Amino acid sequence: MANWTAVTEYVLLGLREHHNLETVLFVLCLAIYSVNVLGNSLLIGLSVLDPCLHSPMYFFLSNLSLMDICGTSSFVPLMLVDFLEARKTISFPGCALQMYLTLALGSTECLLLAVMAYDRYVAICQPLGYPEIMRGQTCVRMAVLSWGTGSANSLLQSLLTWSLPFCGRNIINHFFCEILAVLKLACGDISLNALMLMVATAVLTLAPLLLICLSYIFILATILRVPSAAGRHKAFSTCSAHITVVVVFYGTISFMYFKPKAKNPDLDKIIALFYGVVTPSLNPISYSLRNAEVKAAAIALLCGDLLSRKMSHPPCWSSAL
């Protein structure tokens, strides 16, 4: 019976031996989280209010921004409170929900990035068929499929994880309830969990990356055939922000999982923390600095001209699609 003792709460170790460092992390993470929420909320607001941004690319960008806000909000607020607490605990339902959300939204981001790459491929390689291929209904279906697939995968992984025996263990060596950290508490066979995680990684992480690479191979080949330098620059400029986001996202994942294991486990936790907090905050920065339309909409908002832009431009969602 002791092996099946029910756990009602979990203890999150964080950096319990470095409380001064946790204070520094509190300030940094609070600042970065604020930038993330404000920046992504601004992108969503501009995409809704500015008729010039009523296109598939900005529709998918709004989904990505919403996902970044939800993903970080699933663990950062509680983690900030824990930085200031001596004993860091989370209830079992809270831990289960946190693990489900972080895994679901991470999987969804991979799929959304692949969908955005396909959108750029159609726009550049098949411009005449773009309005018909990327219709509003099609874009909504692609977004729903991305969210649904990520959520279904997370639900499956969560059910498999919480069906394991944990023998009363409740100390998680992390800042939040990350699935690999939770699996380390199990006292049963986790070979099925490891297999399913490996399959999910191949299907939901590596397959979208392959699709992204293939899309940009065709895009690059098309851009190189454009006769004028101005035309090539204009075509490439529509992809540069997305390329930046993809490189940052997959670059940090690769660094996290393929780097040599650190001798100090706290270093691995800090790297994972910054991957979860910093990466989402870079997306609005990438799209604002590298996209003339977003910059124009932001300037119009600051100058109070966004309403006049909305009145002077007819609704172009249907025509842009």
Residue pairs with C-beta under 8 A, 6 or more apart in sequence:
2 167
2 168
3 165
3 167
3 168
3 187
4 165
4 167
5 167
5 168
7 92
7 166
7 168
7 169
7 170
8 91
8 92
9 89
9 90
9 91
9 92
9 170
10 89
10 90
10 91
10 92
10 95
10 170
10 171
10 172
10 177
11 87
11 88
11 89
11 170
11 171
11 172
12 82
12 88
12 89
12 90
12 172
12 174
12 175
12 176
12 177
13 88
13 171
13 172
13 173
13 174
14 22
14 79
14 82
14 83
14 88
14 174
14 175
14 269
15 21
15 22
15 25
15 266
15 269
15 270
16 88
17 266
18 266
22 83
23 83
23 84
25 83
25 270
25 273
26 80
26 83
26 84
29 76
29 79
29 80
29 83
29 273
29 277
30 80
32 277
32 278
32 281
33 72
33 76
33 77
33 80
33 277
33 281
35 281
36 68
36 69
36 72
36 277
36 280
36 281
36 284
37 69
37 72
37 73
39 281
39 283
39 284
39 285
39 288
40 65
40 66
40 68
40 69
40 280
40 283
40 284
41 65
41 69
42 284
42 298
43 61
43 62
43 65
43 283
43 284
43 287
43 288
43 294
44 62
44 65
44 66
45 301
46 53
46 294
46 297
46 298
46 301
47 53
47 54
47 58
47 59
47 61
47 62
48 62
49 297
49 301
49 306
49 310
50 297
50 300
50 306
50 309
50 310
51 309
51 310
51 313
51 314
51 315
51 316
52 293
52 296
52 297
52 309
52 313
52 316
53 293
53 294
53 297
54 315
54 316
54 317
54 320
55 316
55 317
55 320
55 321
56 119
56 134
56 139
56 320
56 321
57 116
57 119
57 120
57 123
57 238
58 293
59 139
59 143
60 112
60 115
60 116
60 119
60 139
60 142
60 143
61 116
61 287
63 112
63 143
63 146
63 147
64 109
64 112
64 113
64 116
64 245
64 283
65 283
65 284
67 105
67 108
67 109
67 112
68 109
68 280
68 281
68 283
69 280
70 101
70 105
71 101
71 102
71 105
71 106
71 109
71 276
71 280
72 276
72 277
72 280
74 97
74 98
74 101
74 102
74 105
75 98
75 101
75 102
75 175
75 176
75 177
75 276
76 276
76 277
78 90
78 94
78 98
78 176
79 175
79 176
82 88
82 175
90 98
90 176
90 177
94 177
95 172
95 177
95 182
96 158
96 162
96 177
98 176
98 177
99 158
99 161
99 177
99 178
99 179
99 182
100 154
100 155
100 158
101 154
102 176
102 177
102 178
102 179
102 276
103 153
103 154
103 157
103 158
103 179
104 150
104 151
104 153
104 154
104 155
105 150
106 150
107 149
107 150
107 153
107 154
107 200
107 204
107 205
108 146
108 147
108 149
108 150
108 151
109 150
109 249
110 150
110 204
110 205
110 208
110 209
110 249
111 145
111 146
111 149
111 150
111 204
111 208
112 143
112 146
113 208
113 212
113 242
113 245
113 246
113 249
114 207
114 208
114 209
114 211
114 212
115 142
115 143
115 146
116 242
117 211
117 212
117 215
117 216
117 242
117 246
118 211
118 215
119 134
120 215
120 216
120 219
120 238
120 239
120 242
121 215
121 216
121 218
121 219
122 129
122 130
122 133
122 134
123 130
123 134
123 238
124 219
124 222
124 223
124 235
124 238
124 239
125 218
125 219
125 222
126 133
131 319
131 320
131 321
134 321
135 321
136 317
136 318
136 321
138 321
139 321
149 204
150 204
153 200
153 204
156 196
156 200
157 179
157 193
157 196
157 197
157 200
158 179
160 192
160 193
160 196
161 179
161 182
161 183
161 186
161 193
164 183
164 186
164 187
164 188
164 190
164 193
165 186
165 187
165 188
166 185
166 186
166 187
167 187
169 185
169 187
170 185
171 185
172 181
172 182
172 185
173 181
173 184
173 265
173 269
174 181
174 269
174 272
175 269
175 272
175 273
178 272
179 197
183 190
183 193
186 193
205 253
209 250
212 246
216 239
216 243
219 235
219 239
222 235
223 232
223 235
223 236
224 232
226 232
226 235
237 290
237 291
237 292
240 290
241 286
241 287
241 289
241 290
241 291
244 286
244 290
245 282
245 283
245 286
245 287
248 279
248 282
248 286
249 279
252 275
252 279
253 275
255 271
256 271
256 272
256 275
261 268
262 268
262 271
287 294
288 294
288 295
288 298
289 295
297 306
297 309
300 306
300 309
